[in-house]
Amino acid sequence: MFSDPVFFIEWPAEGDELKHPPRSPAESIFNRLMIERVLISAITIGVLAFIVFQWLLHRGFNLDEARNGTLLLMVLFENVHVFNCRSETHSVLRMNFFSNPILLMGTLAA
C-alpha cells in the first residue's frame, strides 16, 4: 500500500540545507528560537484578537457576534501563519507559494 508512488510525494527543498551544520542529537525540538517565535506569534495574534473583540463590542455587535467574529479572525490568522511556519530560515515572501499543494488545499478548505 505505502510502496505506491502516490504516497511518496517529493517536496521541493529549501535550497540551502547542506550549508547548515546538522543539529545535535541532544538538542530539543523546542529550542530557544522556536520558543521565541511561538511566543511572539501567540502574543501578536492574541492581542490583535482581543482588540478586534473589543472593537466589535463597541461597534454595537452583541456578545455572540463579537465572539464569532473573533473566532473567524483567529482562524484566518492561523491559516496565514501556517505559511510562515514552513521554513525556519526563509520568509514566506521568499518561498514559492505553490510549492506545497497539500498545505494550500488544506488552507483553502479551512
C-alpha positions as CSV (number, residue, x, y, z in Angstrom):
1,M,0.0,0.0,0.0
2,F,2.7,2.5,1.0
3,S,5.0,1.5,-1.8
4,D,2.6,3.1,-4.2
5,P,4.3,6.2,-5.7
6,V,1.2,8.2,-5.0
7,F,2.1,8.2,-1.3
8,F,5.6,9.4,-1.8
9,I,5.4,13.0,-2.9
10,E,8.8,14.6,-3.3
11,W,8.7,18.1,-1.7
12,P,10.9,20.8,-3.1
13,A,13.9,21.5,-0.9
14,E,14.6,24.9,0.6
15,G,17.9,25.0,-1.3
16,D,20.5,25.6,1.5
17,E,20.2,22.5,3.6
18,L,23.8,21.5,3.2
19,K,25.1,24.9,4.2
20,H,23.9,24.4,7.8
21,P,25.6,22.0,10.2
22,P,23.5,19.1,11.5
23,R,21.6,19.6,14.7
24,S,22.9,17.9,17.8
25,P,21.0,14.8,18.8
26,A,20.8,16.2,22.3
27,E,19.1,19.4,21.1
28,S,15.4,19.7,21.9
29,I,12.8,20.1,19.2
30,F,11.7,23.2,21.0
31,N,14.9,25.2,21.0
32,R,15.2,28.8,22.1
33,L,14.4,30.2,18.6
34,M,11.3,28.1,18.3
35,I,10.0,29.1,21.7
36,E,10.6,32.8,20.9
37,R,8.8,32.6,17.6
38,V,5.8,30.7,19.1
39,L,5.6,33.3,21.9
40,I,5.8,36.3,19.6
41,S,3.2,34.9,17.2
42,A,0.9,33.9,20.1
43,I,1.1,37.3,21.7
44,T,0.6,39.1,18.4
45,I,-2.4,37.0,17.5
46,G,-3.9,37.2,21.0
47,V,-3.5,41.0,21.3
48,L,-5.0,41.6,17.9
49,A,-7.9,39.2,18.5
50,F,-8.6,41.0,21.8
51,I,-8.5,44.4,20.2
52,V,-10.9,43.2,17.4
53,F,-13.2,41.7,20.0
54,Q,-13.4,44.9,22.0
55,W,-13.9,46.9,18.8
56,L,-16.8,44.7,17.7
57,L,-18.5,45.1,21.1
58,H,-18.1,48.9,20.9
59,R,-19.5,49.0,17.4
60,G,-22.8,47.5,18.7
61,F,-22.4,43.8,17.9
62,N,-23.8,41.6,20.6
63,L,-21.6,39.2,22.6
64,D,-22.2,36.2,20.4
65,E,-21.5,38.1,17.2
66,A,-18.3,39.5,18.6
67,R,-17.2,36.1,19.7
68,N,-17.9,34.6,16.3
69,G,-16.1,37.5,14.5
70,T,-13.1,37.0,16.8
71,L,-13.0,33.2,16.3
72,L,-13.1,33.7,12.5
73,L,-10.3,36.2,12.7
74,M,-8.2,33.8,14.8
75,V,-8.8,31.0,12.2
76,L,-7.7,33.4,9.5
77,F,-4.6,34.3,11.4
78,E,-3.7,30.7,11.9
79,N,-4.3,29.9,8.2
80,V,-1.9,32.7,7.2
81,H,0.6,31.9,10.0
82,V,0.9,28.3,8.8
83,F,2.7,29.6,5.6
84,N,5.3,31.3,7.8
85,C,6.0,28.1,9.6
86,R,7.1,26.2,6.5
87,S,10.7,27.2,7.0
88,E,12.9,28.1,9.9
89,T,15.3,30.2,7.7
90,H,13.3,31.7,4.9
91,S,10.4,34.2,4.9
92,V,7.1,33.3,3.4
93,L,7.8,36.1,0.9
94,R,10.9,34.3,-0.4
95,M,9.4,30.9,-0.8
96,N,7.2,29.6,-3.7
97,F,3.6,29.9,-2.5
98,F,2.5,26.9,-4.6
99,S,5.4,24.6,-3.6
100,N,3.2,22.7,-1.1
101,P,-0.1,21.9,-2.8
102,I,-1.5,19.9,0.2
103,L,-0.9,22.8,2.6
104,L,-2.5,25.1,0.1
105,M,-5.6,22.9,-0.4
106,G,-6.0,22.4,3.3
107,T,-5.8,26.1,4.0
108,L,-8.4,26.8,1.3
109,A,-10.6,24.1,2.6
110,A,-10.4,25.6,6.1
